[in-house]
Amino acid sequence: MTNPTVTFTGPRQVEITDREMPELKGDDVLIKSAVTMISIGTELSCLDRQPDMGKNWSKPQFPMYHGYCNVGTVLETGPDADPGLVGRRVQSYGNHALYLKQPTHMARPVRDDVASGHAVFATMAEIAFHGARRSGVGMGRSVVICGLGILGQLAVRFARLSGARPVLASDPGEDRLALLPDNPAVIPVNPRKDDLRKRVEEATRGRMADIVIELTGVPELIPEQLPLLRKEGTLGIVSGPRGASEIDFHDLCVGNSVKIIGVHNGSHPVHETPSDPWTKNRDVELFLDLVADGDLDVEPLITHRRKYTDAPEMYAMLLEDRTKALGVLFDWT
């Protein structure tokens, strides 16, 4: 194969197909992949599209070429790109393919002291950081993170680095709870075994949470998260809920004057400004610095490393049971 590519050929169907080599234009760069990572929530939602997920989850068009967590090396540049980029290792939104193109501004340089298998988390980190920041996470804020997939795990770590205290991390998976940082300010909660609302009340000395961040993607759980908030608290919905939620706005929202905000990665500012410098690329830069400096360790979040040729098997495994998986990496070297 010239350009082997992970391809969703139909609902719940994954194959390795051969695509044409990308044609470079403008400031495009050609990247040869070293490692890619599955975005378990988004990719599986597209691969296993359910009819009740809501109209904003558009109907998948097959074949589909997915993935947006990629690290590789620049091999060639388009006519308007800097030829000095050739040979640079970069992180990008490239999909699961051996060769791909990206515009220069989305080929983010990777520091030499950050391993490719760690840098590949950068896209997920920019989403988690943006979600936490827009929800108001900061020094002394009490935070509840609901859902401990990759985004939730990263959001917990960002919240602590930002000075949030306490940080309650909720998930029914004991394996995911076990991966949380060993820090007295981080409180693991299994909502199937513990009363989450009571745990929040105890940890906040009765004040309840300043911020709740929704990262489960389960629409039925969202109404249960609003009572965790104090008066005028904030619920940040960072996940893509797979369907509609039924909320009594009078009792759950108006009564305590709480704020509900949606946080999509696309709401990052396009350009840095004095009032908001946190573009996607700035968040990626921050993530790579935190990893290089030892402040953020993503190695424990890697649960599977496989050759890209194992992709059909890995997606089948995830469709059957994703609860034991977090960072699923494909090796393209």
Stockholm file with secondary structure:
# STOCKHOLM 1.0

chainA/1-333         MTNPTVTFTGPRQVEITDREMPELKGDDVLIKSAVTMISIGTELSCLDRQPDMGKNWSKPQFPMYHGYCNVGTVLETGPDADPGLVGRRVQSYGNHALYLKQPTHMARPVRDDVASGHAVFATMAEIAFHGARRSGVGMGRSVVICGLGILGQLAVRFARLSGARPVLASDPGEDRLALLPDNPAVIPVNPRKDDLRKRVEEATRGRMADIVIELTGVPELIPEQLPLLRKEGTLGIVSGPRGASEIDFHDLCVGNSVKIIGVHNGSHPVHETPSDPWTKNRDVELFLDLVADGDLDVEPLITHRRKYTDAPEMYAMLLEDRTKALGVLFDWT
#=GR chainA/1-333 SS CCSEEEEEEETTEEEEEECCCCCCCTTEEEEEEEEEECCHHHHHHHHTCCTTSCTTSCCCCSSBCCCCCEEEEEEEECTTSCGGGTTCEEEESCCSBSEEEEEGGGSEECCTTSCHHHHTTHHHHHHHHHHHHHTTCCTTCCEEEECCSHHHHHHHHHHHHTTCSSEEEECSCHHHHHTSCCCTTEEEECTTTSCHHHHHHHHTTTSCEEEEEECSCCGGGHHHHGGGEEEEEEEEECSCCSSCCCCCHIIIIITTTCEEEECCGGGSCSSCCSSCCCCHHHHHHHHHHHHHTTSCCCGGGEEEEEEGGGHHHHHHHHHHCCTTCSEEEEECC
#=GC SS_cons         CCSEEEEEEETTEEEEEECCCCCCCTTEEEEEEEEEECCHHHHHHHHTCCTTSCTTSCCCCSSBCCCCCEEEEEEEECTTSCGGGTTCEEEESCCSBSEEEEEGGGSEECCTTSCHHHHTTHHHHHHHHHHHHHTTCCTTCCEEEECCSHHHHHHHHHHHHTTCSSEEEECSCHHHHHTSCCCTTEEEECTTTSCHHHHHHHHTTTSCEEEEEECSCCGGGHHHHGGGEEEEEEEEECSCCSSCCCCCHIIIIITTTCEEEECCGGGSCSSCCSSCCCCHHHHHHHHHHHHHTTSCCCGGGEEEEEEGGGHHHHHHHHHHCCTTCSEEEEECC
//
